[in-house]
Amino acid sequence: MITDFDSFFEWLMKWEGERLENVPGDKGGVTKYGIDQRSHPDVVIAALTRDRARRIYAQEYGSSIGATLPVPLNWVMFDAEVNMGCLGACRCLQRAIDVDADGVIGPVTRAALQRVEPRATAARLIMERERRYKEIAWTNSTQDRFLPGWLNRVADLKKNLLTTD
């Protein structure tokens, strides 16, 4: 169960992996602990430690849209920001709350977020992420091999955040 940043980080490592990788077709390039060279050009990815990766994620979470949202919506949004970038994540969030999906979290989006129920919105954001991942795979054949992993990731997030025992 994801309850705080530490438990989110442990969950994230399960999906991002802890090895140095350079997967063909992965637009991030060389990656370790989910920290990719494209998004972090000043980080020596090959020398990255788990502790340094955790600090990077903590810093990025602190300045993320997800950090401004209530639980569990915060973790679903931050994971979207990690996995698809801020622009894609913001567009998915905007679709989930039925505002113009321009990718900019401005006054209209913020006002709409004040009126949502966090758990229901987190579920809608997961559905939007699933829709977007399928769209990516269907429109770009170099990315379709990542679809099963993307869908399994959000299914596990849903299980960890939205399923009640």
Residue pairs with C-beta under 8 A, 6 or more apart in sequence:
1 7
1 160
1 161
2 8
2 11
2 72
2 75
2 157
2 160
2 161
5 58
5 61
8 75
8 78
8 79
9 54
9 57
9 58
11 156
11 157
11 160
12 34
12 57
12 79
12 82
13 33
13 34
13 50
14 156
15 34
15 149
15 153
15 156
16 31
16 33
16 34
16 82
17 31
17 32
17 33
17 34
18 32
18 33
18 50
19 32
20 30
20 31
20 32
20 45
20 46
21 30
21 31
21 32
22 29
22 30
22 31
23 31
25 142
25 143
25 145
25 146
26 36
26 146
27 38
28 36
28 37
28 38
28 39
29 36
29 37
29 38
30 36
30 37
30 45
30 46
31 37
31 45
32 45
32 46
32 48
32 53
33 48
33 50
33 53
34 53
34 57
34 82
35 43
35 45
35 48
35 53
35 56
35 57
36 45
37 43
37 45
39 85
40 56
43 52
43 56
57 82
60 81
60 82
61 67
61 78
64 77
64 78
64 81
64 86
65 77
65 78
65 81
65 86
65 89
65 90
65 93
65 105
66 73
66 74
66 75
66 76
66 77
66 78
66 79
66 80
66 81
67 74
67 78
68 74
69 77
69 113
69 118
70 118
71 118
72 118
72 119
72 122
72 161
72 162
73 116
73 118
73 119
73 121
73 122
73 125
75 122
75 157
75 161
76 122
76 125
76 126
76 129
76 157
76 161
77 89
77 93
77 125
79 153
79 157
80 88
80 89
80 92
80 93
80 125
80 129
81 89
83 89
83 129
83 150
83 153
84 92
84 129
84 132
86 103
87 103
88 103
88 132
90 103
90 104
90 105
90 109
91 101
91 102
91 103
91 132
92 101
92 125
92 128
92 129
92 132
93 105
93 109
93 125
93 128
94 100
94 101
94 102
94 103
94 109
95 101
95 128
95 131
96 121
96 124
96 125
96 127
96 128
97 109
97 112
97 113
97 116
97 121
97 124
98 112
99 108
99 109
99 112
100 108
113 121
119 162
122 161
122 162
123 158
123 162
126 154
126 157
126 158
126 162
129 150
129 154
130 151
130 154
133 146
133 147
133 150
133 151
133 154
134 147
136 143
136 147
137 143
137 144
137 146
137 147
138 144
